[in-house]
Amino acid sequence: MARARLAARPRTPSRAPGTYTVTLTTTIGTSTATDTARVTVTDPPPADRALAVRVTGSGMPVGDATVTYIAGDGSRTSATSGADGVARLRGLPDGTHTLYLYAPGYRPRTAPVTVTDGRGEVAVDLEQGQLGATTLEHRRMTLAEILDAGIDVDDPANTHVYEAKVHLWFDPVGAEEEDPPASETVHLWYWDGQIVCASNCGGGGGGGGGGANPCPEADTLIGCWVLNGRQYLPTLTHVAGKPFIHWLVLPMKASFLKAFFDVQLIVQNLADPGFTFEPGVASLQLPPGLSLAPLPRPQSATQEVGAIVGGRSRAVEWIVRGDTEGSYDLRATYSSTLAPVDAPVFMTAGTRTPLDVYGASALKTRIVLDCYTHRWGPYGFEVEITNVKDAPVYNLEVEMFEQAADKPPEHADFFYASADRRQRIAELAPGETFRARYTVFAGLGHEDDPRPLELALDRSFVQRTGGDVDLDPELVKREPCPPEPPPRYDVRHRVEPSGGGERIVVTWDRPAVEPGDAPITGYQLWTRQRLDSGTWERYGDRFITEAATIPDTDRDAGRYYMIATEHGPEDVRFEHLIGVGPSRYVSLGDSFSSGEGVPAFDPGTAGDVDGDGGNKCHRSVGSYGRLVAADDGIQRNLAPMTADACSGAIAAASGWITAAIRTRARSSSPSTASPMSSRCRWAATTSDSRTSRSRASCRSSTAALRRFRRSAASPGCAISRTCGTTSSRSRATSAMWSSGRTHA
């Protein structure tokens, strides 16, 4: 423990005026330290020797006012005014000095004073008012300011997102309503933002209700999908045993930058320049729905504020992000100490006008849709978004997605004409409209039904699937909607001999040019290996006429064709149906290949069953060849596929049975690829047969197969024969041949 002793020598009980030496002794354990200082003692001033300061406010005495004199060495002499408003300071040296006056509710000020022989008198009138003032302001930031602040505009946390699926229903033009098979009725129930019951959920009926989940028990009867007060009953229509695809379901996402605001707290010192707000602290109070923007240097709601001299001001700044739509009032506080009187300073501030975060209400969204389309024909639509508020919207983006791998079979396969499925605008001004235009090709309808398809708007809807905002888009048909479908423009092909090899000649219809429209300046040919996956690649340059030739050396170009019509450098339109090239897989043969006994049969191939007495091929949708082509487990690409088999037991045919497989063989490395016409091999397999006629017929089919190769098959092929029987007990072995190449 340390002990200190202060002593003055010599000791004088009367403490007479004079100069003394003061000694300070400090002891810690056995160690002692001392220090000395000189002190001057004077007689106290007489009671009448004082500086009298009369403090008033608007002429009235002000009590409890603090009057302070600060000497040159920093020592202070203070006094407080009484009820009469007079404060007396004693012991002030003679001369001219500055007094500091402060009273709550009044603005502090300084006053000069002269002291003579320790005496003086002065009157000071204080002005009523606040010690200081605070102002809290906010301003919506521009995109340039947001970027300059270092805000990451690509950060998902800084973006509003809307995700949805656009469900479009199409009917064949002129088709009458048909009741679907009861076993194919699909029931859905939309509950609390998601589908909680799908497929056959208990049978028909009037659709549940009430305030509980309608599908918790197996015996609950759900008749339809109820969404936004409307009922939806998805159905499947069948044509010749295959589903007629009505639904085109397009996943989409729209996003835009959240609003950012510059918020400033301005603190003013309203006192005289002699009074200073010492370094203090400012705090911003944010309600839920607002947050501090993420900056390269993290922000804090509490910030230090430097000293503020009387008559001056300082500003404190925050950048605030609007997360949730609403109208917000902001508050902030400031605390400090008033020097030199050491009075506490505490002030609050609030915004004069609310801070408005618009969110989705700033945007009016419509999806404008073409009225008609064809199976695998171009279908145009645009996502139209209008800014209906008084502030810009930044980084507005619309993105359409490819089909999901696990989409249900009643939804059409589709792909977009352009790989640029993400479209954006950096700034959407108030009143401005942004249009994201798309062309999609979809496998709607049925492959044996060439009728055009018409959008049924009353059965179509938009289902929100995610995001933090709801744009609630409106589905509308493009106006004017013509009474008749537009013309159909087809793409065709033919195979021709060429210099010892073969070539494919692709031709297409010339689209009509409406009066006043830009003339056609050329065409683009795009190719793709398969419809369900892959990438469209442009073949060649611009084609001036409606024809293009693909030599056998370019067999990697693909078997599906898409035509783009140029009406100018920036005006490229997709107006043609997707063209299909030579088949990779052609199924010929008798009952086994045609699917005898596995109805339903293709339209026009079962006249004896339909009663029209016509064609009797009995070509079934469940035939072996079609099952092979549709088998995802087969590594080779068998599309496009042609089914041309006929039942040998029924059809009036030549009596021979063949199954032909034609495939475009290519090497995994373009440098090792052989010409199309090379390396075609024959492989024959025979089935267990109860008759010898099948084998004889098979052996006699060589000439027919050669004719088939010349007329229908593409070069670079291999054909396998399956010799079988019309007996249902026959078994055939698939002749999936290999030509030494790794990809088909």
Disulfide bonds with the S-S distance in Angstrom:
Cys197-Cys201 2.15
Cys371-Cys481 2.00
Cys617-Cys646 1.67
Cys698-Cys723 1.30
